[in-house]
Amino acid sequence: MSLIKKSIAEFIGTFWLVFGGCGAAVLACGIPGTGIGYVGVALAFGLTVLTMAFAIGHISGCHLNPAVTLGLVAGGRFSVKDAPAYIVAQVLGGILAAGALLTNTGIGAFATNGWSDTLINGVNAFGGHASGMGAALVAEIVLTAMFLFVIMGATDAKAPAGFAPIAIGLALTLIHLISIPVTNTSVNPARSTAVAVFVGGVAIQQLWLFWVAPIAGGILGALTYRCVASTCCCGCCAKKD
């Protein structure tokens, strides 16, 4: 499969992630009497990844996330030379999805990621005080690390075949259940960028964290799995012929 086709698959997949996940958050979460709530939003994000993993996993690997792409590079599962094309496709697919959502909703509650009270539908999800930058940083690093650990394990050649999309989709659902009240859940720089470019202001000012923390966490999680699953992290202990 050519890199162009793989990148197109990533573009479409990330479009579906943002349109389905963020769309659930801004269109269906807060409807009085019929809203799907945070559990519904968490499931929406998980289902977008699960469905796309079955649809395009055999084409591009279904990363849909720069942190996943770079984590897999660190974990030895993906070529670094193909990473830029994937990341560009993911960001552009997410932005197109966010733009499409604007035709159905206002910008005020647009599933932005952040840690300040000024981001509506953001960290202050339960009406309390914002969690703060430190809490946001820890949450995004830890949860993205665990996400990559699950991805690496579920797609390992030794893992049960055919179940990886289910494990990965459920992992993303759990991640959202944990961290929607903290950062509105990113663990994905493309998803955060997609809505931030339309919201602007504080969302753009705080966007850096949702690139730095997920990428750091993704690399950490992938390297951790690589060490746990292999006899030697650096390969220096590999058996000689």
PAZAPA-4460 file (N, C-alpha, C; in steps of 0.05 Angstrom, whole numbers, plus 32768, in hexadecimal, padded with zeros to 4 digits):
% residues 241
    n_x    n_y    n_z   ca_x   ca_y   ca_z    c_x    c_y    c_z   seq   type   mol
   8011   7FE8   8000   8000   8000   8000   8012   8019   8000     1      M     A
   800C   802C   7FEE   801C   8044   7FEC   8018   8056   8004     2      S     A
   802C   8067   8009   802A   807A   801F   8013   808E   801B     3      L     A
   800E   8095   8002   7FF7   80A7   7FFC   7FDD   809A   8004     4      I     A
   7FD9   8081   7FFD   7FC0   8073   8005   7FBE   8070   8023     5      K     A
   7FD4   806A   8030   7FD5   8068   804D   7FCD   8082   805A     6      K     A
   7FD8   8098   804F   7FD3   80B3   805A   7FB5   80BB   8056     7      S     A
   7FAA   80B3   803F   7F8E   80B9   803A   7F7D   80AA   804E     8      I     A
   7F84   8091   8054   7F76   8081   8068   7F77   808E   8083     9      A     A
   7F8F   8099   808A   7F92   80A7   80A4   7F81   80C0   80A5    10      E     A
   7F80   80CE   808E   7F70   80E7   808C   7F52   80E0   8091    11      F     A
   7F48   80CB   8084   7F2C   80C4   8087   7F27   80BA   80A4    12      I     A
   7F39   80AA   80AE   7F36   809F   80C9   7F35   80B4   80DE    13      G     A
   7F47   80C8   80DC   7F48   80DD   80F0   7F30   80F0   80ED    14      T     A
   7F27   80F3   80D4   7F0E   8102   80D0   7EF7   80F4   80E0    15      F     A
   7EF6   80DA   80DE   7EE0   80CB   80EC   7EE3   80CD   810A    16      W     A
   7EFC   80CC   8114   7F01   80CE   8130   7EF7   80E9   813B    17      L     A
   7EFF   80FF   812E   7EF7   8119   8137   7ED9   811F   8133    18      V     A
   7ED0   8117   811C   7EB3   811C   8116   7EA2   810C   8129    19      F     A
   7EA9   80F3   812D   7E99   80E1   813E   7E9C   80E7   815C    20      G     A
   7EB5   80EA   8165   7EBA   80EF   8181   7EB3   810B   818A    21      G     A
   7EBE   811F   817D   7EB8   813A   8184   7E9B   8141   817D    22      C     A
   7E91   8135   8167   7E75   8139   815F   7E62   8130   8175    23      G     A
   7E68   8119   8181   7E58   810F   8197   7E59   8122   81AF    24      A     A
   7E71   812D   81B4   7E74   8140   81CA   7E64   815A   81C6    25      A     A
   7E65   8165   81AE   7E58   817F   81AA   7E3B   817E   81A0    26      V     A
   7E33   8167   8195   7E18   8165   818A   7E05   8155   819C    27      L     A
   7E0F   8141   81AA   7DFD   812E   81B8   7E02   812D   81D6    28      A     A
   7E18   8138   81E0   7E1E   8134   81FC   7E0B   8143   820F    29      C     A
   7E05   815D   8208   7DF7   816D   821B   7DDA   8172   8214    30      G     A
   7DCE   8162   8203   7DB2   8166   81FC   7DA0   815F   8214    31      I     A
   7D91   8172   821F   7D80   816D   8237   7D6D   8155   8233    32      P     A
   7D6F   8142   8246   7D5D   812B   8245   7D66   8115   8233    33      G     A
   7D76   811A   821F   7D7E   8105   820D   7D9D   8104   8208    34      T     A
   7DAC   8115   8216   7DC8   8116   8212   7DD6   80FC   8219    35      G     A
   7DEB   80F6   820A   7DF9   80DC   820E   7E0D   80DE   8226    36      I     A
   7E13   80F6   822F   7E25   80F9   8246   7E42   80F1   8240    37      G     A
   7E52   80F2   8256   7E6F   80EC   8252   7E74   80CF   824A    38      Y     A
   7E64   80BD   8255   7E67   80A1   824D   7E62   809D   822F    39      V     A
   7E4E   80AB   8225   7E48   80A9   8209   7E5E   80B5   81F8    40      G     A
   7E6A   80CB   8200   7E80   80D7   81F1   7E98   80C5   81F2    41      V     A
   7E9E   80B9   8209   7EB5   80A7   820B   7EB1   808F   81F8    42      A     A
   7E99   8084   81F7   7E93   806E   81E5   7E95   8077   81C8    43      L     A
   7E8D   8090   81C2   7E8E   809A   81A6   7EAB   809A   819C    44      A     A
   7EBD   80A4   81AD   7EDA   80A5   81A5   7EE4   8088   81A2    45      F     A
   7EDD   8077   81B4   7EE6   805B   81B2   7EDC   804D   819A    46      G     A
   7EC3   8052   8193   7EB7   8045   817C   7EC2   804F   8162    47      L     A
   7ECA   8069   8161   7ED6   8073   8148   7EF0   8064   8142    48      T     A
   7F00   8060   8157   7F19   8052   8153   7F15   8034   814D    49      V     A
   7F02   8028   815B   7EFC   800C   8156   7EF3   8007   813A    50      L     A
   7EE0   8017   8130   7ED6   8013   8115   7EEA   8019   8100    51      T     A
   7EFA   802E   8104   7F0F   8034   80F0   7F26   8020   80F1    52      M     A
   7F2B   8015   8108   7F40   8001   8109   7F3A   7FE9   80F8    53      A     A
   7F20   7FE1   80F8   7F18   7FCB   80E6   7F17   7FD4   80C9    54      F     A
   7F11   7FEE   80C4   7F0E   7FF8   80A9   7F28   7FFD   809B    55      A     A
   7F3B   8009   80A9   7F54   8012   809C   7F6D   8007   80AA    56      I     A
   7F6A   7FF6   80BE   7F81   7FEB   80CB   7F94   7FDC   80B8    57      G     A
   7F88   7FCF   80A5   7F98   7FC0   8091   7FA5   7FD2   807C    58      H     A
   7F9C   7FEB   807B   7FA7   7FFE   8068   7FBE   800E   8074    59      I     A
   7FB7   801C   808A   7FCB   802E   8096   7FD3   8027   80B2    60      S     A
   7FC6   8014   80BE   7FCB   800E   80DA   7FB8   801D   80ED    61      G     A
   7FA9   8030   80E2   7F95   803F   80F1   7FA1   804D   810A    62      C     A
   7FB4   805F   8105   7FC0   806E   811B   7FAD   8085   8124    63      H     A
   7FA4   8096   8112   7F91   80AC   8117   7F9B   80C0   812C    64      L     A
   7FB5   80C0   8131   7FBF   80CE   8148   7FDE   80D1   8146    65      N     A
   7FE8   80EA   8145   8005   80EE   8144   8014   80E0   815B    66      P     A
   8008   80E0   8172   8015   80D3   8189   8018   80B5   8185    67      A     A
   8003   80A9   8178   8005   808D   8172   801A   8088   815D    68      V     A
   801A   8098   8148   802E   8095   8133   804B   8096   813E    69      T     A
   8050   80AB   814E   806B   80AE   8158   8072   809A   816E    70      L     A
   805D   8091   817D   8061   807C   8190   8069   8062   8182    71      G     A
   805C   805C   816C   8062   8044   815D   807D   8045   8150    72      L     A
   8086   805D   8149   80A1   8061   813F   80B5   805A   8155    73      V     A
   80B0   8064   816D   80C2   805F   8184   80C1   8041   818B    74      A     A
   80AA   8035   8187   80A7   8018   818E   80B1   8006   8178    75      G     A
   80BC   8011   8162   80C6   8000   814D   80B2   7FF4   813B    76      G     A
   8099   7FFE   813B   8083   7FF3   812C   807D   8004   8113    77      R     A
   8089   801B   810F   8082   802C   80F9   809B   803B   80F0    78      F     A
   809C   8041   80D6   80B3   804F   80CA   80B2   806D   80CF    79      S     A
   80C8   8077   80D8   80C9   8094   80DE   80C6   80A5   80C5    80      V     A
   80CE   809B   80AE   80CC   80AA   8096   80AF   80AE   808C    81      K     A
   809D   809C   8095   8081   809F   808D   8071   80AF   80A1    82      D     A
   807D   80B5   80B9   806E   80C2   80CE   8064   80DE   80C6    83      A     A
   8074   80EF   80B9   806A   810A   80B3   8051   810A   80A1    84      P     A
   8050   80F8   808E   8038   80F7   807C   8020   80EE   808C    85      A     A
   8023   80DB   809E   800D   80D2   80AF   8003   80EA   80C1    86      Y     A
   8015   80F8   80CD   800E   810D   80E0   7FFF   8124   80D1    87      I     A
   8009   812B   80BA   7FFC   8140   80AA   7FE0   8137   80A3    88      V     A
   7FDD   811F   809A   7FC2   8114   8092   7FAF   8114   80AA    89      A     A
   7FB9   810C   80C1   7FA9   810B   80D9   7F9F   8127   80E1    90      Q     A
   7FB1   813A   80E1   7FA9   8155   80E9   7F95   8161   80D5    91      V     A
   7F9A   815E   80BC   7F88   8169   80A7   7F6C   815B   80A8    92      L     A
   7F6C   8141   80AD   7F53   8132   80AF   7F43   813C   80C7    93      G     A
   7F51   8141   80DD   7F43   814B   80F5   7F38   8167   80F1    94      G     A
   7F47   8178   80E4   7F3E   8193   80DF   7F26   8194   80CD    95      I     A
   7F26   8183   80B8   7F0E   8182   80A7   7EF6   8179   80B6    96      L     A
   7EF9   8165   80C8   7EE2   815C   80D8   7ED8   8172   80EA    97      A     A
   7EEA   8180   80F7   7EE2   8196   8109   7ED3   81AC   80F9    98      A     A
   7EDD   81B1   80E1   7ECF   81C5   80D0   7EB3   81BC   80C9    99      G     A
   7EB0   81A2   80C3   7E96   8197   80BD   7E83   8199   80D5   100      A     A
   7E8E   8196   80ED   7E7D   8198   8105   7E73   81B5   8109   101      L     A
   7E82   81C8   80FF   7E7A   81E4   8102   7E5F   81EA   80F4   102      L     A
   7E59   81DA   80E1   7E3F   81DE   80D3   7E27   81D6   80E4   103      T     A
   7E2D   81C8   80FA   7E17   81BE   810C   7E18   81C9   8128   104      N     A
   7E2D   81D7   812F   7E2F   81E1   814A   7E3F   81FB   814B   105      T     A
   7E3C   8209   8161   7E4C   8221   8166   7E67   821A   8171   106      G     A
   7E79   822D   8172   7E94   8228   817B   7E95   8227   819A   107      I     A
   7E82   8232   81A8   7E84   8235   81C5   7E8A   821B   81D3   108      G     A
   7E7C   8205   81CC   7E81   81EB   81D9   7E8B   81D8   81C4   109      A     A
   7EA4   81D9   81BE   7EAF   81CC   81A7   7EC3   81B6   81AD   110      F     A
   7EC0   81A9   81C4   7ED1   8192   81CC   7EEE   8199   81CC   111      A     A
   7EF5   81B1   81D5   7F11   81B9   81D6   7F1F   81AC   81ED   112      T     A
   7F39   81AA   81EB   7F4A   819F   8201   7F58   81B6   820E   113      N     A
   7F5C   81B4   8228   7F69   81C9   8237   7F68   81C4   8255   114      G     A
   7F71   81D7   8265   7F70   81D4   8282   7F65   81ED   8290   115      W     A
   7F5B   8200   8281   7F52   8219   828E   7F33   821A   828D   116      S     A
   7F28   8229   82A0   7F0B   822C   82A2   7EFF   823A   828A   117      D     A
   7F10   8248   827A   7F06   8257   8264   7EFE   8246   824C   118      T     A
   7F07   822C   824C   7F01   821A   8236   7EE6   820C   823C   119      L     A
   7ED1   8216   822F   7EB7   820A   8234   7EB6   81ED   822A   120      I     A
   7EA9   81DC   8239   7EA7   81C0   8233   7EC3   81B3   8234   121      N     A
   7ED4   81BF   8244   7EEF   81B5   8247   7EF4   81A8   8262   122      G     A
   7F09   81B1   826F   7F11   81A3   8288   7EFD   81A7   829E   123      V     A
   7EEE   81BC   829E   7EDB   81C1   82B4   7EC1   81B2   82B0   124      N     A
   7EC3   8199   82A9   7EAC   8189   82A0   7E96   8186   82B4   125      A     A
   7E9E   8184   82CE   7E8A   817F   82E3   7E83   8198   82F2   126      F     A
   7E8A   81B0   82E7   7E83   81C8   82F4   7E96   81D1   830A   127      G     A
   7EAC   81C3   830E   7EBF   81CA   8323   7ED5   81DC   8318   128      G     A
   7EEB   81DD   8326   7F01   81ED   831D   7F12   81DE   8309   129      H     A
   7F20   81EC   82F8   7F31   81E0   82E4   7F47   81CF   82F2   130      A     A
   7F50   81BA   82E5   7F63   81A8   82F1   7F7F   81B3   82F2   131      S     A
   7F86   81C5   82E1   7FA1   81D1   82E0   7FB3   81C3   82CD   132      G     A
   7FC8   81D1   82C5   7FDA   81C7   82B0   7FE8   81AE   82B9   133      M     A
   7FF1   81AD   82D2   7FFF   8195   82DC   7FEE   817C   82DA   134      G     A
   7FD5   817D   82E2   7FC3   8166   82E1   7FBE   815E   82C4   135      A     A
   7FBB   8172   82B2   7FB7   816D   8296   7FCF   815F   828A   136      A     A
   7FE7   8168   8291   8000   815D   8286   8003   8140   828F   137      L     A
   7FFF   813A   82A8   8001   811F   82B2   7FED   810D   82A6   138      V     A
   7FD4   8116   82A5   7FBF   8105   8299   7FC4   80FE   827C   139      A     A
   7FCC   8111   826C   7FD0   810C   8250   7FE9   80FB   824B   140      E     A
   7FFE   80FE   825B   8015   80ED   8258   800F   80D0   8260   141      I     A
   8003   80CD   8277   7FFE   80B2   8282   7FEA   80A3   8270   142      V     A
   7FD4   80B0   8268   7FBF   80A3   8259   7FC8   809C   823C   143      L     A
   7FD8   80AE   8230   7FE2   80A8   8216   7FF7   8091   8217   144      T     A
   8006   8091   822C   801A   807B   8230   800B   8060   8232   145      A     A
   7FF6   805F   8241   7FE6   8047   8244   7FD9   803F   822A   146      M     A
   7FD0   8053   821B   7FC3   804E   8201   7FD7   8040   81EE   147      F     A
   7FF0   804A   81ED   8004   803E   81DC   800C   8023   81E6   148      L     A
   800C   801F   8200   8012   8005   820B   7FFE   7FF0   8202   149      F     A
   7FE4   7FF8   8203   7FCF   7FE6   81FA   7FD1   7FE1   81DC   150      V     A
   7FD6   7FF6   81CC   7FD9   7FF3   81AF   7FF0   7FE0   81A8   151      I     A
   8007   7FE4   81B5   801E   7FD3   81AF   8018   7FB6   81B7   152      M     A
   800B   7FB2   81CD   8005   7F97   81D6   7FF0   7F8A   81C5   153      G     A
   7FDA   7F99   81BF   7FC4   7F8D   81B0   7FCC   7F86   8193   154      A     A
   7FDF   7F95   8188   7FE8   7F90   816C   8001   7F7F   816B   155      T     A
   800A   7F75   8181   8022   7F64   8182   801C   7F4A   8173   156      D     A
   8030   7F40   8165   802C   7F27   8156   8024   7F10   8168   157      A     A
   802A   7F11   8182   8024   7EFC   8194   8008   7EFF   81A1   158      K     A
   7FFB   7F16   819C   7FE1   7F1B   81A7   7FCB   7F0C   8198   159      A     A
   7FB4   7F07   81A4   7F9E   7EF9   8195   7F97   7F09   817C   160      P     A
   7F95   7EFC   8166   7F90   7F0A   814C   7F73   7F13   814A   161      A     A
   7F70   7F2B   813F   7F55   7F35   8138   7F48   7F46   814E   162      G     A
   7F54   7F47   8166   7F47   7F55   817C   7F52   7F70   8182   163      F     A
   7F67   7F78   8174   7F75   7F91   817A   7F62   7FA9   8178   164      A     A
   7F51   7FAC   8163   7F3F   7FC4   8162   7F2D   7FC6   817B   165      P     A
   7F24   7FAF   8185   7F12   7FB0   819C   7F21   7FBA   81B5   166      I     A
   7F39   7FAF   81B9   7F49   7FB7   81D0   7F50   7FD5   81CF   167      A     A
   7F58   7FDE   81B7   7F60   7FF9   81B4   7F48   800C   81B7   168      I     A
   7F32   8005   81AB   7F1A   8016   81AE   7F10   8018   81CA   169      G     A
   7F11   8002   81D9   7F08   8002   81F5   7F1C   8012   8206   170      L     A
   7F36   8010   81FF   7F4A   801F   820E   7F45   803D   820B   171      A     A
   7F3F   8046   81F3   7F39   8062   81EF   7F20   806B   81FD   172      L     A
   7F0C   8059   81FE   7EF4   805F   820D   7EFA   8063   822B   173      T     A
   7F0A   8051   8236   7F11   8054   8252   7F21   806D   8257   174      L     A
   7F33   8074   8245   7F43   808C   8248   7F31   80A4   824A   175      I     A
   7F1C   80A5   8239   7F0A   80BC   823A   7EF9   80BC   8253   176      H     A
   7EF1   80A5   825D   7EE2   80A4   8276   7EF3   80AF   828D   177      L     A
   7F0D   80AB   828C   7F1E   80B5   82A1   7F23   80D3   829F   178      I     A
   7F28   80DD   8287   7F34   80F8   8284   7F23   810D   8278   179      S     A
   7F0A   8107   8270   7EF9   811D   8266   7EF7   8133   827B   180      I     A
   7EF4   812D   8295   7EF3   8143   82A9   7F0D   8152   82AC   181      P     A
   7F23   8147   82A3   7F3E   8153   82A8   7F46   8166   8291   182      V     A
   7F45   815B   8278   7F4E   816B   8261   7F3A   816B   824A   183      T     A
   7F23   815E   824E   7F10   8158   8239   7F1C   8142   8226   184      N     A
   7F31   8136   822F   7F3F   8120   8223   7F49   8126   8207   185      T     A
   7F64   8126   8205   7F71   8128   81EB   7F7E   810E   81E4   186      S     A
   7F95   8108   81EF   7FA7   80F2   81E8   7FAB   80F0   81CA   187      V     A
   7FA6   8106   81BC   7FA7   8107   819F   7FAB   8124   8196   188      N     A
   7FC3   812B   818E   7FC8   8147   8185   7FB7   814F   816D   189      P     A
   7FB1   813C   815B   7FA1   8143   8143   7F85   814A   814B   190      A     A
   7F79   813C   815E   7F5E   8141   8168   7F5D   815C   8176   191      R     A
   7F72   8163   8186   7F72   817C   8194   7F76   8193   8181   192      S     A
   7F88   8190   816D   7F8D   81A6   815A   7F74   81AB   8149   193      T     A
   7F66   8196   8142   7F4F   8199   8130   7F3B   81AD   813A   194      A     A
   7F34   81AB   8154   7F20   81BE   815F   7F2C   81D8   8168   195      V     A
   7F46   81D7   8171   7F52   81F0   817B   7F55   8205   8165   196      A     A
   7F5B   81FD   814C   7F5F   8210   8137   7F45   8220   8131   197      V     A
   7F2E   8215   8138   7F15   8224   8134   7F0D   8234   814C   198      F     A
   7F15   822A   8164   7F0E   8238   817D   7F21   8250   8182   199      V     A
   7F3B   824B   817D   7F4F   8260   8180   7F53   8267   819E   200      G     A
   7F5E   827E   81A3   7F62   8288   81BE   7F71   8275   81D0   201      G     A
   7F64   8270   81E7   7F71   825F   81FC   7F75   8243   81F1   202      V     A
   7F64   8239   81E1   7F67   821E   81D6   7F81   821B   81C6   203      A     A
   7F88   8230   81B7   7FA1   8230   81A8   7FB9   8233   81BC   204      I     A
   7FB6   8245   81CF   7FCB   824A   81E3   7FD2   8231   81F2   205      Q     A
   7FBF   8220   81F8   7FC4   8208   8208   7FC8   81EF   81F7   206      Q     A
   7FC7   81F2   81DD   7FCA   81DB   81CB   7FE5   81CE   81CD   207      L     A
   7FFA   81DC   81D4   8014   81D0   81D5   8015   81B8   81E7   208      W     A
   8006   81B9   81FE   8007   81A3   8210   7FFB   8189   8204   209      L     A
   7FE8   818D   81F2   7FDB   8176   81E5   7FE9   816C   81CD   210      F     A
   8001   8177   81C8   8014   816B   81B6   802B   815E   81C6   211      W     A
   8035   816E   81D9   804D   8164   81E9   8046   814C   81FA   212      V     A
   8030   814E   8209   802A   8138   821C   8022   811E   820E   213      A     A
   8010   811E   81FB   8009   8105   81EE   8021   80F8   81DF   214      P     A
   8031   8108   81D2   8048   80FD   81C4   805C   80F1   81D8   215      I     A
   8062   8100   81ED   8073   80F5   8202   8068   80DC   820E   216      A     A
   804E   80DC   8214   8041   80C4   821F   8041   80AD   820B   217      G     A
   803C   80B2   81F2   803C   809D   81DE   8057   8090   81DB   218      G     A
   806C   80A0   81DA   8087   8095   81D8   808E   8084   81F1   219      I     A
   8086   808F   8209   808B   8081   8222   807D   8066   8223   220      L     A
   8064   8066   821B   8054   804D   821B   805F   8038   8208   221      G     A
   8067   8041   81F0   8071   802E   81DD   808C   8023   81E5   222      A     A
   809D   8034   81F0   80B7   802A   81F9   80B4   8017   8211   223      L     A
   80A1   801D   8223   809C   800C   823A   8093   7FF1   8231   224      T     A
   8080   7FF0   821D   8077   7FD6   8214   808E   7FC7   8206   225      Y     A
   809E   7FD5   81F8   80B4   7FC8   81EA   80C7   7FBB   81FE   226      R     A
   80CC   7FC9   8214   80DD   7FBD   8229   80D0   7FA5   8237   227      C     A
   80B6   7FA8   823D   80A8   7F93   824B   80A5   7F7A   8239   228      V     A
   80A0   7F7D   8220   809B   7F67   820E   80B4   7F5A   8202   229      A     A
   80CB   7F67   8205   80E3   7F5C   81FA   80F7   7F54   820F   230      S     A
   810A   7F44   8208   811E   7F3B   821C   8132   7F51   8222   231      T     A
   8134   7F64   8210   8147   7F7A   8214   813D   7F93   8206   232      C     A
   813B   7FA9   8214   8130   7FC2   8209   8141   7FCD   81F2   233      C     A
   815B   7FCB   81F3   816B   7FD8   81DF   8175   7FC4   81CA   234      C     A
   8170   7FAA   81CE   8178   7F97   81BA   8194   7F8C   81BE   235      G     A
   81A3   7F97   81D2   81BE   7F8F   81D6   81C1   7F73   81E1   236      C     A
   81AA   7F69   81EC   81AB   7F4E   81F7   81A0   7F39   81E4   237      C     A
   819A   7F41   81CC   818E   7F2E   81B9   81A1   7F17   81B4   238      A     A
   8196   7F00   81AF   81A6   7EE9   81AA   81B6   7EEB   8190   239      K     A
   81CE   7EE3   8190   81DE   7EE3   8178   81DB   7EC9   816A   240      K     A
   81DC   7ECA   814F   81DA   7EB2   813F   81F2   7E9F   8144   241      D     A
***
